[in-house]
Each structure stands twice: as C-alpha cells, then as structure tokens.
Amino acid sequence: MTDIKAASAQQLENIGRIAAQRIKSGDVVGLGSGKAALAFVRALADRVRNEGLQIIGVPTSELTASVAKDGGIRLATLDTVRQIDVDVDGADEVTPQLNLLKGGGGNLLREKVIASISHSLIIVVGEEKLTPRLGERFPIFVEVVQFALPVVQRRLLAMGAVSAEPRKDACGGMFLTDNGNPLLHAFFPPDHPAMQNLDALESAIHAIPGAVETGLFAGYASEAIVAMLDGSVDSLTRAGRRKLKPAS
C-alpha cells in the first residue's frame, strides 16, 4: 500500500463533529480511543455543554475517560450498562468490507468489549487508514497474559507470523495496556492464507492459552466516516460509499 499523507487535526475534528451529530439524547455511547475518536469525544462534549444533550458515555481507555470527564460527559461502567446504542471509535486499517485492524493505541481489548455490546459501531478515520486488505501496513495486535507471552509468541510464529514481538514503551521497557497486559505485534503477510479467513485466524489465536484478545474486528463496524485528503468526507457502508456534508 502506498503511503499517503495523514489527515490533519482539522479534518479529524470535522469527522468528529459529524459523528457527534449522530448521537441523540438518551443514548448510551461507546467512547473510543485514538486521535479521531477523541475528536469525536470533544465534539460530543460540546453538544452536552451547548445543547444540553443528555447521554451516558462508556470509555474504552483511561485517556478517553479523562477527556470525557473534562468535557462534562457523564460516564458509566459495565457494572450498570448492559447495552450501548452507538459506539464511535478509530481504527488502524479499514477495508471496503469494513473489516478492521485495531490496537495501535493499545486499547483493543476494551474496544472490542464495548463494540460487542453496541447496536452500531461507527469508525472515524483519515483516508490513509483505508486499505484493500488487512495487514498491508499494520500487524495483528494481540493482548496477552505476561506469564504466557513466550508461549503465545511461539504459537503465532508456528501459525505463519513472520515476527511476533512485544511492544516497547517510550523508555524501552515493556508496554502494558490499561489492563496491565503486554501487547504483541504479529506480522502476517497480507497474502498469507491465514489472512484470507479472518474468522478462522481469530479463532486460532483465541485458542492459544494466554492470548487475551486480538485487534481483528471483522463484522463489527456498520459505517466508517472518512476524512478524505481533498477536504471532503465520505461515508462507507457495506452498501457503498457516499459523500457527506461538512459538520455545521
């Protein structure tokens, strides 16, 4: 996949506002992670302050929770929330079929839990995240129990991954998710047979003792709102693609 320029902060703010307009009073809203999702959270907070929008947010990361609280969004946990009306999140890769690779921000487990109980999942991304098939630019991120890390690594390599290395933090130590777990970067060539059946690959990784969750999100998203590099905004669904008007 040819590298293209990333969407600007202004473009991400625009798609964040568009996604925020999809939310109505009374909704329970999944609050995703990453730059585009945080732009949505800030736009949603503006509606809460300026319009009196009555919603409850369920954040997918500690950072998202902090941004939402600062914006005046009322938060709840899964102790009290059984179903989510709309979940808005980002992604690292998005295919035309709306299959996703997620986990670049390190929050894939919480993101998948929230997505799994959501009536709809709207993805907000820049055009650079679009790809004809998964694995073109990013690995499959796998959250693991630390004790089992070497076992999971060896099993991923045996399954065809060309590498499966743990993520490092900014200081060179082991990166840990908000759940206290390491994150492996499993690189499978996009043309590898394992990548042609994502459900089977997902099941195979889950069958490894100590593998907690993967960044494969096949069949979860209902729409992607995409900031195009020409300044326009596209809506992608499984039914096709259309242009959206900028947020007012």
C-alpha positions as CSV (number, residue, x, y, z in Angstrom):
1,M,0.0,0.0,0.0
2,T,1.4,3.4,-1.0
3,D,1.9,5.7,2.0
4,I,-0.2,8.8,1.8
5,K,-0.3,11.9,4.0
6,A,-2.3,11.6,7.2
7,A,-5.5,13.5,7.8
8,S,-4.9,16.8,9.6
9,A,-6.2,17.7,13.0
10,Q,-8.8,20.0,11.4
11,Q,-10.1,17.1,9.2
12,L,-10.3,14.8,12.2
13,E,-12.2,17.5,14.2
14,N,-14.7,17.7,11.2
15,I,-15.4,14.0,11.2
16,G,-15.6,14.0,15.0
17,R,-18.4,16.7,14.7
18,I,-20.2,14.7,12.0
19,A,-20.1,11.6,14.2
20,A,-21.3,13.6,17.2
21,Q,-24.4,14.7,15.3
22,R,-25.4,11.0,15.0
23,I,-26.0,10.9,18.8
24,K,-29.4,11.7,20.3
25,S,-30.5,12.4,23.9
26,G,-31.0,9.3,25.9
27,D,-28.2,7.4,24.0
28,V,-25.6,5.3,25.8
29,V,-22.5,5.9,23.8
30,G,-19.2,4.0,23.5
31,L,-16.3,6.5,23.6
32,G,-13.4,5.1,21.5
33,S,-9.7,5.7,21.6
34,G,-7.2,7.4,19.3
35,K,-6.9,10.9,17.7
36,A,-10.1,10.7,15.6
37,A,-12.2,9.1,18.4
38,L,-11.0,11.8,20.9
39,A,-12.0,14.5,18.4
40,F,-15.5,12.9,18.5
41,V,-15.5,12.9,22.3
42,R,-14.6,16.6,22.4
43,A,-17.4,17.3,19.8
44,L,-19.8,15.3,21.9
45,A,-18.8,17.3,25.0
46,D,-19.6,20.5,23.1
47,R,-23.1,19.3,22.4
48,V,-23.5,18.3,26.0
49,R,-22.5,21.8,27.2
50,N,-24.1,23.9,24.4
51,E,-27.3,21.9,23.7
52,G,-28.0,20.1,27.0
53,L,-27.6,16.7,25.3
54,Q,-28.4,14.0,27.8
55,I,-26.2,11.0,27.2
56,I,-24.1,8.5,29.1
57,G,-20.6,7.6,27.9
58,V,-18.7,4.4,28.4
59,P,-15.0,5.0,27.7
60,T,-12.6,2.4,26.1
61,S,-9.4,3.8,27.8
62,E,-8.2,5.8,30.8
63,L,-7.2,8.7,28.5
64,T,-10.7,8.7,26.9
65,A,-12.3,8.7,30.3
66,S,-10.2,11.7,31.3
67,V,-11.0,13.7,28.2
68,A,-14.7,12.9,28.5
69,K,-14.8,13.9,32.2
70,D,-13.1,17.2,31.4
71,G,-15.7,17.8,28.8
72,G,-18.6,17.2,31.2
73,I,-19.8,13.9,29.8
74,R,-21.5,11.7,32.4
75,L,-19.7,8.3,32.5
76,A,-20.8,4.8,33.4
77,T,-19.2,1.4,33.7
78,L,-20.2,-2.1,32.5
79,D,-21.5,-2.8,36.0
80,T,-24.6,-0.7,35.2
81,V,-24.6,-0.6,31.3
82,R,-25.9,-3.7,29.5
83,Q,-26.2,-2.3,26.0
84,I,-24.7,0.5,24.1
85,D,-26.7,2.4,21.4
86,V,-23.8,3.8,19.4
87,D,-20.1,3.2,19.7
88,V,-17.7,5.6,17.9
89,D,-14.1,4.5,17.6
90,G,-11.0,4.8,15.4
91,A,-9.0,2.1,13.5
92,D,-5.6,1.4,12.1
93,E,-6.8,-0.2,8.9
94,V,-10.3,-0.3,7.3
95,T,-11.2,-2.5,4.2
96,P,-14.0,-1.9,1.8
97,Q,-15.9,-4.6,3.6
98,L,-15.5,-2.7,6.9
99,N,-13.1,-5.2,8.4
100,L,-10.8,-3.5,10.8
101,L,-7.4,-3.8,12.4
102,K,-7.3,-2.0,15.7
103,G,-4.9,-1.8,18.7
104,G,-2.3,0.7,17.6
105,G,-3.3,2.8,20.7
106,G,-3.1,-0.3,22.9
107,N,-6.8,-0.4,23.9
108,L,-8.1,-3.2,21.7
109,L,-9.5,-5.4,24.5
110,R,-11.7,-2.7,26.0
111,E,-12.6,-1.5,22.5
112,K,-13.8,-5.0,21.5
113,V,-15.8,-5.5,24.7
114,I,-17.6,-2.2,24.1
115,A,-18.1,-3.0,20.4
116,S,-19.5,-6.4,21.2
117,I,-22.5,-4.9,23.2
118,S,-23.2,-2.0,20.8
119,H,-26.1,-1.8,18.4
120,S,-23.9,0.1,15.9
121,L,-20.2,0.8,15.6
122,I,-19.2,3.9,13.7
123,I,-15.5,4.2,12.7
124,V,-13.9,7.6,12.3
125,V,-10.6,7.6,10.3
126,G,-8.5,9.5,7.9
127,E,-8.2,8.4,4.3
128,E,-4.7,7.0,5.0
129,K,-6.4,4.2,7.1
130,L,-8.2,2.7,4.1
131,T,-6.7,-0.5,2.6
132,P,-7.8,-3.1,0.2
133,R,-7.0,-5.9,2.7
134,L,-5.8,-6.1,6.3
135,G,-2.2,-6.4,7.1
136,E,-0.9,-4.0,4.5
137,R,0.6,-1.6,7.0
138,F,0.0,-2.9,10.5
139,P,0.5,-6.1,12.4
140,I,-2.2,-8.0,14.2
141,F,-2.0,-6.7,17.7
142,V,-2.5,-9.4,20.4
143,E,-3.0,-8.7,24.1
144,V,-1.6,-11.5,26.2
145,V,-1.1,-12.5,29.8
146,Q,2.5,-11.7,30.6
147,F,3.3,-15.2,32.0
148,A,2.2,-16.8,28.7
149,L,4.0,-14.3,26.4
150,P,6.7,-16.7,25.1
151,V,4.2,-19.4,24.5
152,V,1.9,-17.1,22.5
153,Q,4.9,-15.8,20.5
154,R,6.0,-19.3,19.5
155,R,2.4,-20.3,18.6
156,L,1.9,-17.2,16.4
157,L,5.2,-17.9,14.6
158,A,4.1,-21.5,14.0
159,M,0.9,-20.2,12.5
160,G,2.8,-18.2,9.9
161,A,3.6,-14.9,11.5
162,V,7.0,-13.6,10.3
163,S,7.5,-11.9,13.6
164,A,5.7,-11.6,17.0
165,E,7.5,-9.1,19.2
166,P,6.2,-7.3,22.3
167,R,5.6,-3.6,22.1
168,K,8.0,-1.3,23.9
169,D,7.1,1.8,25.8
170,A,8.8,5.2,25.3
171,C,11.5,4.3,27.8
172,G,12.3,1.0,26.1
173,G,10.5,-1.2,28.7
174,M,7.6,-3.5,28.2
175,F,4.5,-1.6,27.1
176,L,1.4,-2.6,29.2
177,T,-2.2,-1.9,28.3
178,D,-4.7,-0.3,30.7
179,N,-5.4,-3.8,31.8
180,G,-1.7,-4.4,32.8
181,N,-1.0,-6.8,29.9
182,P,1.7,-6.8,27.2
183,L,0.8,-6.4,23.6
184,L,2.4,-8.5,20.8
185,H,2.8,-7.3,17.2
186,A,2.2,-10.3,15.0
187,F,3.1,-9.6,11.4
188,F,1.3,-11.9,8.9
189,P,1.9,-11.1,5.2
190,P,-1.4,-9.8,3.8
191,D,-1.3,-12.6,1.1
192,H,-0.7,-15.3,3.7
193,P,-3.5,-18.0,3.7
194,A,-4.3,-17.2,7.3
195,M,-5.3,-13.7,6.3
196,Q,-7.8,-14.9,3.8
197,N,-10.1,-16.3,6.6
198,L,-10.2,-13.7,9.4
199,D,-12.8,-15.6,11.5
200,A,-10.6,-18.7,11.4
201,L,-7.5,-16.8,12.3
202,E,-9.3,-15.0,15.1
203,S,-10.4,-18.4,16.5
204,A,-7.0,-19.9,16.2
205,I,-5.3,-17.1,18.1
206,H,-8.0,-17.2,20.8
207,A,-7.3,-20.9,21.2
208,I,-3.7,-20.2,22.3
209,P,-3.7,-20.3,26.2
210,G,-2.7,-16.8,27.4
211,A,-3.9,-14.9,24.3
212,V,-6.5,-12.5,25.7
213,E,-7.7,-10.6,22.6
214,T,-6.8,-9.6,19.1
215,G,-7.0,-6.4,17.0
216,L,-9.0,-8.2,14.3
217,F,-12.5,-6.7,14.1
218,A,-14.3,-8.5,11.3
219,G,-18.0,-7.8,11.0
220,Y,-18.3,-5.2,13.8
221,A,-18.5,-1.9,12.0
222,S,-21.7,-0.6,10.4
223,E,-20.1,2.6,8.9
224,A,-16.8,4.4,8.5
225,I,-16.8,8.2,8.4
226,V,-13.6,9.1,6.5
227,A,-11.7,12.4,6.3
228,M,-10.5,12.5,2.7
229,L,-7.3,14.3,1.9
230,D,-9.1,16.6,-0.6
231,G,-11.1,18.0,2.4
232,S,-14.3,16.1,1.7
233,V,-15.8,13.5,3.9
234,D,-17.0,10.0,2.8
235,S,-19.4,7.6,4.4
236,L,-18.5,3.9,3.8
237,T,-21.0,1.2,4.5
238,R,-21.3,-2.3,3.1
239,A,-23.9,-1.0,0.7
240,G,-21.5,1.5,-0.8
241,R,-19.9,4.9,-0.5
242,R,-21.3,8.5,-0.4
243,K,-20.2,12.0,0.2
244,L,-21.2,13.7,3.5
245,K,-21.7,17.4,4.1
246,P,-19.3,19.1,6.5
247,A,-20.4,19.5,10.1
248,S,-22.1,22.8,10.8
